């Protein structure tokens, strides 16, 4: 898929990666609906993007991704607004947690799993159904935001690591949809980046951000996002996004499952 062909929904689009992904789509001539639970940030970003890229190319709506009817509502809203079916879902919404997992009465870990994994699976499942129903065999793409935390040990946030590892396993298991239904799903696993979440981590756990080589420029992650969408063979793959380069993470058995990649 080329970005000018995209009719996208970007969750968590009020700021950070979500906003940057939406702007990359819009810069290249696509259409983007951004959703977020933070209405103030969502409206401010939505209005700014409309001024820059035109009202017909940008819309927004509040979404709490943990609400079971939120994805059907988002798809219906975007399709009606753009007068085209959605063909790209970016599952970007997520939280890092409050690092209280080891405290006896902590419950925040449940929200981390609900938002970062369960809602992502729910959104992907609905997108697959909608793509099959509305795209008539044309390509649909799902981008799932993982993290390097899902590929390594993360003692300060084991629930976050578990959720992101779940995203990795879930995405890899959808590789066959490219062949059967022309639907590609891939996972992005960046290290700590220059976002609010990344800067907070750099203040609170600098030993881990330093271990990853410092904070990633957001542009590095956006470039990987655009490359992953454009690459036709990128189905079920996991991008490992670091400061020095972006590569596909190699799992046992990948050689048999996937063709050679450009990354």
ChimeraX commands (.cxc) that place a marker at each C-alpha (Angstrom):
marker #1 position 0.00,0.00,0.00 radius 0.5
marker #1 position 1.20,3.49,-0.82 radius 0.5
marker #1 position 0.39,6.13,1.77 radius 0.5
marker #1 position -1.63,8.24,-0.66 radius 0.5
marker #1 position -4.03,5.28,-0.89 radius 0.5
marker #1 position -4.56,5.10,2.88 radius 0.5
marker #1 position -7.90,5.73,4.53 radius 0.5
marker #1 position -6.68,5.31,8.08 radius 0.5
marker #1 position -7.79,5.16,11.68 radius 0.5
marker #1 position -4.98,5.98,14.12 radius 0.5
marker #1 position -5.74,5.27,17.77 radius 0.5
marker #1 position -3.98,7.35,20.39 radius 0.5
marker #1 position -3.62,10.03,17.73 radius 0.5
marker #1 position -3.74,13.11,19.93 radius 0.5
marker #1 position 0.00,13.24,20.46 radius 0.5
marker #1 position 3.25,11.29,20.26 radius 0.5
marker #1 position 3.63,8.49,17.74 radius 0.5
marker #1 position -0.06,8.54,16.85 radius 0.5
marker #1 position -0.01,12.16,15.78 radius 0.5
marker #1 position 3.26,11.64,13.90 radius 0.5
marker #1 position 1.88,8.58,12.07 radius 0.5
marker #1 position -1.27,10.47,11.07 radius 0.5
marker #1 position 0.78,13.38,9.80 radius 0.5
marker #1 position 2.97,11.06,7.73 radius 0.5
marker #1 position -0.13,9.62,6.08 radius 0.5
marker #1 position -1.53,13.10,5.42 radius 0.5
marker #1 position 1.75,14.50,4.13 radius 0.5
marker #1 position 1.77,11.75,1.52 radius 0.5
marker #1 position -1.78,12.40,0.36 radius 0.5
marker #1 position -3.76,9.91,2.43 radius 0.5
marker #1 position -6.71,10.43,4.76 radius 0.5
marker #1 position -6.60,9.94,8.52 radius 0.5
marker #1 position -9.05,9.78,11.39 radius 0.5
marker #1 position -7.39,10.18,14.77 radius 0.5
marker #1 position -8.95,8.90,17.97 radius 0.5
marker #1 position -7.97,9.40,21.58 radius 0.5
marker #1 position -9.46,9.23,25.05 radius 0.5
marker #1 position -8.04,12.70,25.85 radius 0.5
marker #1 position -10.62,14.96,24.20 radius 0.5
marker #1 position -8.67,18.21,24.73 radius 0.5
marker #1 position -5.53,16.94,23.01 radius 0.5
marker #1 position -7.57,15.18,20.34 radius 0.5
marker #1 position -9.51,18.30,19.35 radius 0.5
marker #1 position -6.43,20.51,19.37 radius 0.5
marker #1 position -4.49,18.09,17.17 radius 0.5
marker #1 position -7.46,17.42,14.90 radius 0.5
marker #1 position -8.10,21.12,14.26 radius 0.5
marker #1 position -4.42,21.76,13.60 radius 0.5
marker #1 position -4.21,18.89,11.12 radius 0.5
marker #1 position -7.38,20.03,9.38 radius 0.5
marker #1 position -5.96,23.53,8.94 radius 0.5
marker #1 position -2.78,22.07,7.50 radius 0.5
marker #1 position -4.14,19.23,5.33 radius 0.5
marker #1 position -7.78,20.16,4.70 radius 0.5
marker #1 position -11.04,19.23,6.39 radius 0.5
marker #1 position -11.90,16.56,3.84 radius 0.5
marker #1 position -8.72,14.62,4.70 radius 0.5
marker #1 position -8.83,14.71,8.52 radius 0.5
marker #1 position -11.42,13.87,11.14 radius 0.5
marker #1 position -11.39,12.82,14.77 radius 0.5
marker #1 position -13.57,11.26,17.43 radius 0.5
marker #1 position -13.14,10.32,21.06 radius 0.5
marker #1 position -12.36,6.66,21.58 radius 0.5
marker #1 position -11.72,4.61,24.67 radius 0.5
marker #1 position -10.25,1.50,23.06 radius 0.5
marker #1 position -11.28,-0.66,26.02 radius 0.5
marker #1 position -14.97,-0.10,25.18 radius 0.5
marker #1 position -16.15,-3.05,23.12 radius 0.5
marker #1 position -18.19,-0.98,20.67 radius 0.5
marker #1 position -15.49,1.64,20.13 radius 0.5
marker #1 position -13.97,0.11,17.00 radius 0.5
marker #1 position -17.28,-0.45,15.18 radius 0.5
marker #1 position -18.15,3.18,15.94 radius 0.5
marker #1 position -14.76,4.45,14.74 radius 0.5
marker #1 position -14.91,2.50,11.47 radius 0.5
marker #1 position -18.47,3.67,10.81 radius 0.5
marker #1 position -17.58,7.30,11.53 radius 0.5
marker #1 position -14.46,7.28,9.33 radius 0.5
marker #1 position -16.14,5.51,6.41 radius 0.5
marker #1 position -19.06,7.94,6.47 radius 0.5
marker #1 position -16.81,11.00,6.79 radius 0.5
marker #1 position -14.39,10.05,4.01 radius 0.5
marker #1 position -17.05,8.34,1.87 radius 0.5
marker #1 position -14.60,5.45,1.45 radius 0.5
marker #1 position -13.98,2.23,3.39 radius 0.5
marker #1 position -11.14,2.23,5.90 radius 0.5
marker #1 position -8.14,0.23,4.67 radius 0.5
marker #1 position -5.53,0.98,7.36 radius 0.5
marker #1 position -5.80,0.57,11.14 radius 0.5
marker #1 position -2.94,1.81,13.30 radius 0.5
marker #1 position -3.26,0.29,16.78 radius 0.5
marker #1 position -1.13,2.89,18.52 radius 0.5
marker #1 position -3.05,3.62,21.75 radius 0.5
marker #1 position -1.20,2.43,24.81 radius 0.5
marker #1 position 0.05,3.19,28.30 radius 0.5
marker #1 position 3.31,2.32,30.02 radius 0.5
marker #1 position 1.87,1.81,33.48 radius 0.5
marker #1 position 2.88,3.42,36.75 radius 0.5
marker #1 position 5.64,0.98,37.74 radius 0.5
marker #1 position 3.75,-0.17,40.85 radius 0.5
marker #1 position 3.42,-3.81,39.85 radius 0.5
marker #1 position 5.34,-5.10,42.88 radius 0.5
marker #1 position 3.21,-3.17,45.38 radius 0.5
marker #1 position 0.67,-5.50,47.06 radius 0.5
marker #1 position -2.43,-3.45,46.25 radius 0.5
marker #1 position -1.46,-2.39,42.73 radius 0.5
marker #1 position -4.15,-2.76,40.07 radius 0.5
marker #1 position -2.73,-0.54,37.30 radius 0.5
marker #1 position -1.23,-3.61,35.62 radius 0.5
marker #1 position -4.73,-4.64,34.56 radius 0.5
marker #1 position -5.22,-1.39,32.64 radius 0.5
marker #1 position -1.87,-1.91,30.90 radius 0.5
marker #1 position -2.91,-5.34,29.65 radius 0.5
marker #1 position -6.44,-4.18,28.74 radius 0.5
marker #1 position -5.25,-1.20,26.69 radius 0.5
marker #1 position -1.97,-2.44,25.26 radius 0.5
marker #1 position -3.03,-5.98,24.35 radius 0.5
marker #1 position -6.73,-6.82,24.74 radius 0.5
marker #1 position -7.98,-3.67,22.99 radius 0.5
marker #1 position -5.40,-4.11,20.24 radius 0.5
marker #1 position -6.61,-7.65,19.58 radius 0.5
marker #1 position -10.22,-6.46,19.61 radius 0.5
marker #1 position -9.43,-3.70,17.11 radius 0.5
marker #1 position -7.48,-6.02,14.85 radius 0.5
marker #1 position -10.25,-8.61,14.89 radius 0.5
marker #1 position -12.85,-6.05,13.90 radius 0.5
marker #1 position -10.59,-4.57,11.21 radius 0.5
marker #1 position -10.06,-8.00,9.65 radius 0.5
marker #1 position -13.82,-8.54,9.47 radius 0.5
marker #1 position -14.39,-5.07,7.98 radius 0.5
marker #1 position -11.58,-5.36,5.45 radius 0.5
marker #1 position -13.02,-8.65,4.20 radius 0.5
marker #1 position -16.48,-7.10,3.99 radius 0.5
marker #1 position -15.69,-3.73,2.40 radius 0.5
marker #1 position -12.43,-3.84,0.42 radius 0.5
marker #1 position -13.43,-6.41,-2.22 radius 0.5
marker #1 position -10.03,-8.04,-2.22 radius 0.5
marker #1 position -8.02,-4.81,-2.17 radius 0.5
marker #1 position -5.26,-4.66,0.40 radius 0.5
marker #1 position -5.96,-3.85,4.03 radius 0.5
marker #1 position -3.17,-3.16,6.52 radius 0.5
marker #1 position -3.03,-3.32,10.32 radius 0.5
marker #1 position -0.07,-1.78,12.16 radius 0.5
marker #1 position 0.35,-2.92,15.77 radius 0.5
marker #1 position 2.55,-0.95,18.14 radius 0.5
marker #1 position 4.75,-3.25,20.14 radius 0.5
marker #1 position 7.94,-2.28,21.93 radius 0.5
marker #1 position 11.46,-3.48,22.51 radius 0.5
marker #1 position 10.07,-4.34,25.95 radius 0.5
marker #1 position 8.24,-7.20,24.25 radius 0.5
marker #1 position 11.50,-8.61,22.91 radius 0.5
marker #1 position 13.62,-8.38,26.04 radius 0.5
marker #1 position 13.34,-8.44,29.84 radius 0.5
marker #1 position 11.69,-5.42,31.46 radius 0.5
marker #1 position 11.93,-5.82,35.24 radius 0.5
marker #1 position 10.55,-2.34,36.00 radius 0.5
marker #1 position 7.34,-3.13,34.10 radius 0.5
marker #1 position 6.72,-6.87,33.69 radius 0.5
marker #1 position 3.05,-6.31,32.84 radius 0.5
marker #1 position 4.05,-3.92,30.03 radius 0.5
marker #1 position 6.57,-6.45,28.73 radius 0.5
marker #1 position 3.92,-9.18,28.84 radius 0.5
marker #1 position 1.41,-7.05,26.93 radius 0.5
marker #1 position 3.94,-6.08,24.26 radius 0.5
marker #1 position 5.20,-9.66,23.93 radius 0.5
marker #1 position 1.58,-10.62,23.40 radius 0.5
marker #1 position 1.33,-8.05,20.61 radius 0.5
marker #1 position 4.37,-9.61,18.96 radius 0.5
marker #1 position 3.00,-13.16,19.13 radius 0.5
marker #1 position -0.47,-12.09,18.03 radius 0.5
marker #1 position 0.82,-10.17,15.02 radius 0.5
marker #1 position 3.17,-12.92,13.89 radius 0.5
marker #1 position 0.31,-15.39,14.00 radius 0.5
marker #1 position -1.66,-13.36,11.44 radius 0.5
marker #1 position 0.95,-13.73,8.68 radius 0.5
marker #1 position -1.27,-16.07,6.65 radius 0.5
marker #1 position -3.93,-13.36,6.10 radius 0.5
marker #1 position -1.83,-11.83,3.33 radius 0.5
marker #1 position -2.20,-14.94,1.22 radius 0.5
marker #1 position -5.78,-15.78,2.15 radius 0.5
marker #1 position -7.40,-12.32,2.26 radius 0.5
marker #1 position -4.84,-9.69,1.13 radius 0.5
marker #1 position -4.61,-8.32,4.66 radius 0.5
marker #1 position -1.19,-7.48,6.06 radius 0.5
marker #1 position -0.52,-7.07,9.75 radius 0.5
marker #1 position 2.89,-6.07,11.07 radius 0.5
marker #1 position 4.34,-5.05,14.42 radius 0.5
marker #1 position 6.64,-2.14,15.25 radius 0.5
marker #1 position 8.97,-2.51,18.24 radius 0.5
marker #1 position 10.77,0.77,18.91 radius 0.5
marker #1 position 13.07,1.46,21.81 radius 0.5
marker #1 position 12.54,4.50,24.01 radius 0.5
marker #1 position 11.75,7.54,21.86 radius 0.5
marker #1 position 11.50,11.31,22.14 radius 0.5
marker #1 position 7.85,11.29,23.22 radius 0.5
marker #1 position 6.26,12.20,26.56 radius 0.5
marker #1 position 6.37,8.54,27.55 radius 0.5
marker #1 position 10.00,8.18,26.49 radius 0.5
marker #1 position 11.14,11.35,28.24 radius 0.5
marker #1 position 9.41,10.24,31.44 radius 0.5
marker #1 position 11.25,6.92,31.25 radius 0.5
marker #1 position 14.53,8.77,30.67 radius 0.5
marker #1 position 13.96,10.68,33.90 radius 0.5
marker #1 position 12.81,7.74,36.01 radius 0.5
marker #1 position 14.88,4.82,34.66 radius 0.5
marker #1 position 17.83,6.36,32.78 radius 0.5
marker #1 position 19.86,3.16,33.10 radius 0.5
marker #1 position 17.41,1.43,30.76 radius 0.5
marker #1 position 17.10,4.22,28.23 radius 0.5
marker #1 position 20.90,4.41,28.11 radius 0.5
marker #1 position 21.06,0.64,27.58 radius 0.5
marker #1 position 18.93,1.18,24.44 radius 0.5
marker #1 position 21.30,3.87,23.17 radius 0.5
marker #1 position 19.25,6.83,24.37 radius 0.5
marker #1 position 15.99,8.21,23.05 radius 0.5
marker #1 position 15.02,7.53,19.45 radius 0.5
marker #1 position 14.07,10.47,17.23 radius 0.5
marker #1 position 10.37,10.19,16.42 radius 0.5
marker #1 position 11.30,10.53,12.73 radius 0.5
marker #1 position 13.19,7.23,12.90 radius 0.5
marker #1 position 10.02,5.48,14.05 radius 0.5
marker #1 position 7.87,7.29,11.48 radius 0.5
marker #1 position 10.25,6.28,8.68 radius 0.5
marker #1 position 9.95,2.64,9.77 radius 0.5
marker #1 position 6.16,3.01,9.85 radius 0.5
marker #1 position 6.05,4.32,6.28 radius 0.5
marker #1 position 8.48,1.67,5.01 radius 0.5
marker #1 position 6.49,-1.11,6.67 radius 0.5
marker #1 position 3.24,0.00,5.08 radius 0.5
marker #1 position 4.78,0.28,1.63 radius 0.5
marker #1 position 6.56,-3.09,1.64 radius 0.5
marker #1 position 4.22,-5.67,0.08 radius 0.5
marker #1 position 5.88,-8.69,1.75 radius 0.5
marker #1 position 5.75,-7.23,5.27 radius 0.5
marker #1 position 3.11,-9.55,6.74 radius 0.5
marker #1 position 3.44,-10.99,10.23 radius 0.5
marker #1 position 6.82,-9.35,10.61 radius 0.5
marker #1 position 8.25,-7.51,13.60 radius 0.5
marker #1 position 10.31,-4.37,13.08 radius 0.5
marker #1 position 13.13,-3.83,15.58 radius 0.5
marker #1 position 13.60,-0.06,15.57 radius 0.5
marker #1 position 16.82,1.24,17.09 radius 0.5
marker #1 position 18.88,4.40,16.66 radius 0.5
marker #1 position 21.43,2.77,14.37 radius 0.5
marker #1 position 18.96,0.98,12.07 radius 0.5
marker #1 position 15.62,-0.72,11.58 radius 0.5
marker #1 position 15.62,-4.45,10.88 radius 0.5
marker #1 position 13.17,-7.30,11.04 radius 0.5
marker #1 position 13.61,-9.23,14.27 radius 0.5
marker #1 position 14.66,-12.78,13.45 radius 0.5
marker #1 position 12.72,-15.54,15.15 radius 0.5
marker #1 position 13.36,-19.27,14.78 radius 0.5
marker #1 position 11.45,-20.49,11.76 radius 0.5
marker #1 position 11.26,-17.11,10.02 radius 0.5
marker #1 position 13.26,-18.32,7.05 radius 0.5
marker #1 position 10.58,-20.88,6.25 radius 0.5
marker #1 position 7.66,-18.52,6.88 radius 0.5
marker #1 position 8.72,-15.26,5.28 radius 0.5
marker #1 position 10.40,-14.14,2.05 radius 0.5
marker #1 position 13.55,-12.07,2.02 radius 0.5
marker #1 position 12.89,-8.53,3.18 radius 0.5
marker #1 position 14.09,-5.12,2.07 radius 0.5
marker #1 position 14.79,-4.07,5.66 radius 0.5
marker link #1:1,2 radius 0.2
marker link #1:2,3 radius 0.2
marker link #1:3,4 radius 0.2
marker link #1:4,5 radius 0.2
marker link #1:5,6 radius 0.2
marker link #1:6,7 radius 0.2
marker link #1:7,8 radius 0.2
marker link #1:8,9 radius 0.2
marker link #1:9,10 radius 0.2
marker link #1:10,11 radius 0.2
marker link #1:11,12 radius 0.2
marker link #1:12,13 radius 0.2
marker link #1:13,14 radius 0.2
marker link #1:14,15 radius 0.2
marker link #1:15,16 radius 0.2
marker link #1:16,17 radius 0.2
marker link #1:17,18 radius 0.2
marker link #1:18,19 radius 0.2
marker link #1:19,20 radius 0.2
marker link #1:20,21 radius 0.2
marker link #1:21,22 radius 0.2
marker link #1:22,23 radius 0.2
marker link #1:23,24 radius 0.2
marker link #1:24,25 radius 0.2
marker link #1:25,26 radius 0.2
marker link #1:26,27 radius 0.2
marker link #1:27,28 radius 0.2
marker link #1:28,29 radius 0.2
marker link #1:29,30 radius 0.2
marker link #1:30,31 radius 0.2
marker link #1:31,32 radius 0.2
marker link #1:32,33 radius 0.2
marker link #1:33,34 radius 0.2
marker link #1:34,35 radius 0.2
marker link #1:35,36 radius 0.2
marker link #1:36,37 radius 0.2
marker link #1:37,38 radius 0.2
marker link #1:38,39 radius 0.2
marker link #1:39,40 radius 0.2
marker link #1:40,41 radius 0.2
marker link #1:41,42 radius 0.2
marker link #1:42,43 radius 0.2
marker link #1:43,44 radius 0.2
marker link #1:44,45 radius 0.2
marker link #1:45,46 radius 0.2
marker link #1:46,47 radius 0.2
marker link #1:47,48 radius 0.2
marker link #1:48,49 radius 0.2
marker link #1:49,50 radius 0.2
marker link #1:50,51 radius 0.2
marker link #1:51,52 radius 0.2
marker link #1:52,53 radius 0.2
marker link #1:53,54 radius 0.2
marker link #1:54,55 radius 0.2
marker link #1:55,56 radius 0.2
marker link #1:56,57 radius 0.2
marker link #1:57,58 radius 0.2
marker link #1:58,59 radius 0.2
marker link #1:59,60 radius 0.2
marker link #1:60,61 radius 0.2
marker link #1:61,62 radius 0.2
marker link #1:62,63 radius 0.2
marker link #1:63,64 radius 0.2
marker link #1:64,65 radius 0.2
marker link #1:65,66 radius 0.2
marker link #1:66,67 radius 0.2
marker link #1:67,68 radius 0.2
marker link #1:68,69 radius 0.2
marker link #1:69,70 radius 0.2
marker link #1:70,71 radius 0.2
marker link #1:71,72 radius 0.2
marker link #1:72,73 radius 0.2
marker link #1:73,74 radius 0.2
marker link #1:74,75 radius 0.2
marker link #1:75,76 radius 0.2
marker link #1:76,77 radius 0.2
marker link #1:77,78 radius 0.2
marker link #1:78,79 radius 0.2
marker link #1:79,80 radius 0.2
marker link #1:80,81 radius 0.2
marker link #1:81,82 radius 0.2
marker link #1:82,83 radius 0.2
marker link #1:83,84 radius 0.2
marker link #1:84,85 radius 0.2
marker link #1:85,86 radius 0.2
marker link #1:86,87 radius 0.2
marker link #1:87,88 radius 0.2
marker link #1:88,89 radius 0.2
marker link #1:89,90 radius 0.2
marker link #1:90,91 radius 0.2
marker link #1:91,92 radius 0.2
marker link #1:92,93 radius 0.2
marker link #1:93,94 radius 0.2
marker link #1:94,95 radius 0.2
marker link #1:95,96 radius 0.2
marker link #1:96,97 radius 0.2
marker link #1:97,98 radius 0.2
marker link #1:98,99 radius 0.2
marker link #1:99,100 radius 0.2
marker link #1:100,101 radius 0.2
marker link #1:101,102 radius 0.2
marker link #1:102,103 radius 0.2
marker link #1:103,104 radius 0.2
marker link #1:104,105 radius 0.2
marker link #1:105,106 radius 0.2
marker link #1:106,107 radius 0.2
marker link #1:107,108 radius 0.2
marker link #1:108,109 radius 0.2
marker link #1:109,110 radius 0.2
marker link #1:110,111 radius 0.2
marker link #1:111,112 radius 0.2
marker link #1:112,113 radius 0.2
marker link #1:113,114 radius 0.2
marker link #1:114,115 radius 0.2
marker link #1:115,116 radius 0.2
marker link #1:116,117 radius 0.2
marker link #1:117,118 radius 0.2
marker link #1:118,119 radius 0.2
marker link #1:119,120 radius 0.2
marker link #1:120,121 radius 0.2
marker link #1:121,122 radius 0.2
marker link #1:122,123 radius 0.2
marker link #1:123,124 radius 0.2
marker link #1:124,125 radius 0.2
marker link #1:125,126 radius 0.2
marker link #1:126,127 radius 0.2
marker link #1:127,128 radius 0.2
marker link #1:128,129 radius 0.2
marker link #1:129,130 radius 0.2
marker link #1:130,131 radius 0.2
marker link #1:131,132 radius 0.2
marker link #1:132,133 radius 0.2
marker link #1:133,134 radius 0.2
marker link #1:134,135 radius 0.2
marker link #1:135,136 radius 0.2
marker link #1:136,137 radius 0.2
marker link #1:137,138 radius 0.2
marker link #1:138,139 radius 0.2
marker link #1:139,140 radius 0.2
marker link #1:140,141 radius 0.2
marker link #1:141,142 radius 0.2
marker link #1:142,143 radius 0.2
marker link #1:143,144 radius 0.2
marker link #1:144,145 radius 0.2
marker link #1:145,146 radius 0.2
marker link #1:146,147 radius 0.2
marker link #1:147,148 radius 0.2
marker link #1:148,149 radius 0.2
marker link #1:149,150 radius 0.2
marker link #1:150,151 radius 0.2
marker link #1:151,152 radius 0.2
marker link #1:152,153 radius 0.2
marker link #1:153,154 radius 0.2
marker link #1:154,155 radius 0.2
marker link #1:155,156 radius 0.2
marker link #1:156,157 radius 0.2
marker link #1:157,158 radius 0.2
marker link #1:158,159 radius 0.2
marker link #1:159,160 radius 0.2
marker link #1:160,161 radius 0.2
marker link #1:161,162 radius 0.2
marker link #1:162,163 radius 0.2
marker link #1:163,164 radius 0.2
marker link #1:164,165 radius 0.2
marker link #1:165,166 radius 0.2
marker link #1:166,167 radius 0.2
marker link #1:167,168 radius 0.2
marker link #1:168,169 radius 0.2
marker link #1:169,170 radius 0.2
marker link #1:170,171 radius 0.2
marker link #1:171,172 radius 0.2
marker link #1:172,173 radius 0.2
marker link #1:173,174 radius 0.2
marker link #1:174,175 radius 0.2
marker link #1:175,176 radius 0.2
marker link #1:176,177 radius 0.2
marker link #1:177,178 radius 0.2
marker link #1:178,179 radius 0.2
marker link #1:179,180 radius 0.2
marker link #1:180,181 radius 0.2
marker link #1:181,182 radius 0.2
marker link #1:182,183 radius 0.2
marker link #1:183,184 radius 0.2
marker link #1:184,185 radius 0.2
marker link #1:185,186 radius 0.2
marker link #1:186,187 radius 0.2
marker link #1:187,188 radius 0.2
marker link #1:188,189 radius 0.2
marker link #1:189,190 radius 0.2
marker link #1:190,191 radius 0.2
marker link #1:191,192 radius 0.2
marker link #1:192,193 radius 0.2
marker link #1:193,194 radius 0.2
marker link #1:194,195 radius 0.2
marker link #1:195,196 radius 0.2
marker link #1:196,197 radius 0.2
marker link #1:197,198 radius 0.2
marker link #1:198,199 radius 0.2
marker link #1:199,200 radius 0.2
marker link #1:200,201 radius 0.2
marker link #1:201,202 radius 0.2
marker link #1:202,203 radius 0.2
marker link #1:203,204 radius 0.2
marker link #1:204,205 radius 0.2
marker link #1:205,206 radius 0.2
marker link #1:206,207 radius 0.2
marker link #1:207,208 radius 0.2
marker link #1:208,209 radius 0.2
marker link #1:209,210 radius 0.2
marker link #1:210,211 radius 0.2
marker link #1:211,212 radius 0.2
marker link #1:212,213 radius 0.2
marker link #1:213,214 radius 0.2
marker link #1:214,215 radius 0.2
marker link #1:215,216 radius 0.2
marker link #1:216,217 radius 0.2
marker link #1:217,218 radius 0.2
marker link #1:218,219 radius 0.2
marker link #1:219,220 radius 0.2
marker link #1:220,221 radius 0.2
marker link #1:221,222 radius 0.2
marker link #1:222,223 radius 0.2
marker link #1:223,224 radius 0.2
marker link #1:224,225 radius 0.2
marker link #1:225,226 radius 0.2
marker link #1:226,227 radius 0.2
marker link #1:227,228 radius 0.2
marker link #1:228,229 radius 0.2
marker link #1:229,230 radius 0.2
marker link #1:230,231 radius 0.2
marker link #1:231,232 radius 0.2
marker link #1:232,233 radius 0.2
marker link #1:233,234 radius 0.2
marker link #1:234,235 radius 0.2
marker link #1:235,236 radius 0.2
marker link #1:236,237 radius 0.2
marker link #1:237,238 radius 0.2
marker link #1:238,239 radius 0.2
marker link #1:239,240 radius 0.2
marker link #1:240,241 radius 0.2
marker link #1:241,242 radius 0.2
marker link #1:242,243 radius 0.2
marker link #1:243,244 radius 0.2
marker link #1:244,245 radius 0.2
marker link #1:245,246 radius 0.2
marker link #1:246,247 radius 0.2
marker link #1:247,248 radius 0.2
marker link #1:248,249 radius 0.2
marker link #1:249,250 radius 0.2
marker link #1:250,251 radius 0.2
marker link #1:251,252 radius 0.2
marker link #1:252,253 radius 0.2
marker link #1:253,254 radius 0.2
marker link #1:254,255 radius 0.2
marker link #1:255,256 radius 0.2
marker link #1:256,257 radius 0.2
marker link #1:257,258 radius 0.2
marker link #1:258,259 radius 0.2
marker link #1:259,260 radius 0.2
marker link #1:260,261 radius 0.2
marker link #1:261,262 radius 0.2
marker link #1:262,263 radius 0.2
view
